[in-house]
Amino acid sequence: MLATPSVGSLHLVALGTLTGTVVYTTLRFFLIILRAANTRGTVLPKSRRRPPVVPDPAQKHFRQPSEVRVGRSHENRGALVPVPEQNS
């Protein structure tokens, strides 16, 4: 005579399968979301790419040769500081 599994063990198998499915689906979902967030804005289709910005020397907001950009911190990024004159 074959041994029949008890009802309790069948419930455990079903519960384990259900739990595994939920965990797998959740991890897969978050992986897809993270990949989408990670690649956002890096590659645009050719129809949506912006043309490169060509600086116009006639506009005043571009730096002059006598000025240097200093600092890497958040507060003074891109600050224009005059270069001291070199007297020789």
C-alpha positions in Angstrom: 0.0 0.0 0.0 1.3 3.4 -0.9 1.8 6.0 1.8 -0.3 9.0 1.2 1.0 12.4 2.4 -0.8 14.1 5.2 -3.0 17.1 4.5 -0.6 19.3 6.6 2.4 18.5 4.4 0.5 19.4 1.2 -0.5 22.7 2.7 3.2 23.4 3.5 4.2 22.6 -0.1 1.5 24.8 -1.4 2.4 27.6 1.0 6.1 27.3 0.1 5.4 27.4 -3.6 3.1 30.4 -3.2 5.7 32.2 -1.1 8.5 31.5 -3.6 6.4 32.8 -6.5 5.6 36.0 -4.6 9.3 36.6 -3.7 10.5 35.9 -7.2 7.9 38.2 -8.8 8.7 41.0 -6.4 12.4 40.7 -7.0 11.9 40.6 -10.7 9.6 43.7 -10.6 12.2 45.7 -8.6 15.0 44.6 -10.9 13.0 45.9 -14.0 12.2 49.2 -12.2 15.9 49.7 -11.2 17.1 49.0 -14.7 14.6 51.5 -16.1 15.7 54.1 -13.6 19.4 53.5 -14.2 19.2 53.9 -17.9 16.8 56.8 -18.0 18.1 59.7 -20.1 21.4 58.1 -21.1 20.4 57.0 -24.7 17.7 58.8 -26.6 16.4 57.7 -30.0 17.8 59.7 -32.8 14.6 61.6 -33.4 14.6 63.0 -29.8 18.3 63.8 -29.5 19.2 67.4 -28.9 21.6 69.2 -31.2 25.0 70.0 -29.6 25.3 73.4 -28.0 27.8 75.6 -29.8 29.1 78.4 -27.6 28.5 81.9 -29.1 31.5 84.2 -28.2 29.2 87.2 -28.5 27.2 86.2 -25.5 28.5 87.4 -22.2 27.9 84.2 -20.1 30.8 82.3 -21.6 34.0 82.7 -19.7 36.8 85.0 -20.9 40.4 83.8 -21.2 41.4 85.8 -18.2 39.0 83.9 -15.9 39.3 80.4 -14.6 36.7 78.1 -13.1 37.6 77.0 -9.6 36.2 74.6 -7.0 34.5 71.3 -7.2 32.1 71.7 -4.3 28.4 72.1 -4.8 28.4 75.7 -3.7 31.0 77.2 -6.0 30.8 75.0 -9.0 31.6 77.0 -12.1 32.4 80.2 -10.2 34.4 82.6 -12.3 37.5 84.0 -10.5 39.8 86.5 -12.2 43.4 85.3 -12.8 46.0 87.6 -11.2 48.2 89.4 -13.7 51.7 88.0 -14.2 54.2 90.8 -14.1 57.6 89.8 -15.5 
